[in-house]
Amino acid sequence: MSGHEPTFVKVLETSSQTDIAIIKSALEGVVEYYIRNENVAATLPYLYAALMVAEDDVPRVTEILSEFRFNIIGLKTGSPQ
């Protein structure tokens, strides 16, 4: 037992299931994360799912996700087209 539990912080919110799938694919096996309210957002699209990331991984996640354009709240990503 490590004795150190990571603190998770909200990095972004989205109601797009496509965005959630891309985020999960980009982060799987790279950093500790979970999607809060993922199932609720899938059934009630006007509600948002939140990407929760281990606090120490926030800079890395921000860098990884900056390569994509999402319909999100909280993280400015991609360049305008």
C-alpha positions in Angstrom: 0.0 0.0 0.0 1.5 3.3 -1.1 -0.1 5.5 1.4 -0.5 8.3 -1.1 -3.9 8.6 -2.8 -3.9 11.1 -5.7 -6.1 14.2 -5.5 -8.3 14.4 -8.6 -9.2 17.8 -10.1 -11.7 18.7 -12.8 -9.8 19.6 -16.1 -12.8 20.1 -18.4 -16.5 19.4 -19.0 -18.3 18.2 -22.1 -21.7 16.8 -23.1 -20.3 15.2 -26.3 -20.0 11.4 -26.3 -17.5 11.7 -29.2 -15.3 14.0 -27.1 -15.4 11.6 -24.2 -14.4 8.7 -26.4 -11.4 10.7 -27.9 -10.4 11.8 -24.4 -10.5 8.3 -23.0 -8.5 7.0 -26.0 -5.8 9.7 -25.7 -5.4 9.2 -21.9 -5.9 5.5 -21.4 -2.7 4.0 -19.9 -1.0 7.4 -19.8 -2.3 9.1 -16.7 -4.8 8.5 -13.9 -8.2 9.8 -14.7 -11.9 9.2 -14.6 -15.0 10.7 -16.2 -17.4 11.9 -13.6 -21.1 11.7 -14.6 -20.3 9.9 -17.9 -23.4 7.7 -17.8 -25.7 10.6 -16.9 -24.3 12.8 -19.7 -24.9 9.9 -22.1 -28.6 9.8 -21.2 -29.2 13.5 -20.5 -27.1 15.4 -23.1 -27.8 18.8 -21.6 -25.8 17.7 -18.5 -22.0 17.6 -18.6 -19.5 14.9 -17.9 -16.3 16.1 -16.2 -12.7 14.8 -16.8 -11.2 14.3 -13.5 -7.4 13.9 -13.5 -4.8 13.3 -10.8 -3.6 16.8 -9.8 0.1 16.0 -10.6 -0.9 15.0 -14.2 -2.8 18.1 -15.1 0.0 19.8 -17.1 0.6 16.5 -19.1 -3.1 16.1 -19.8 -3.5 19.7 -20.9 -0.6 19.2 -23.3 -2.0 15.9 -24.7 -5.5 17.3 -25.2 -4.4 20.5 -26.7 -3.8 18.6 -29.9 -7.6 18.0 -30.3 -10.6 20.3 -30.9 -13.5 19.5 -28.5 -16.9 20.9 -27.6 -15.9 21.4 -24.0 -15.9 23.8 -21.1 -12.7 24.5 -19.2 -9.8 23.7 -21.5 -9.0 25.8 -24.6 -7.8 23.3 -27.2 -6.9 23.2 -30.9 -6.5 26.1 -33.3 -9.6 27.8 -34.8 -10.4 26.8 -38.4 
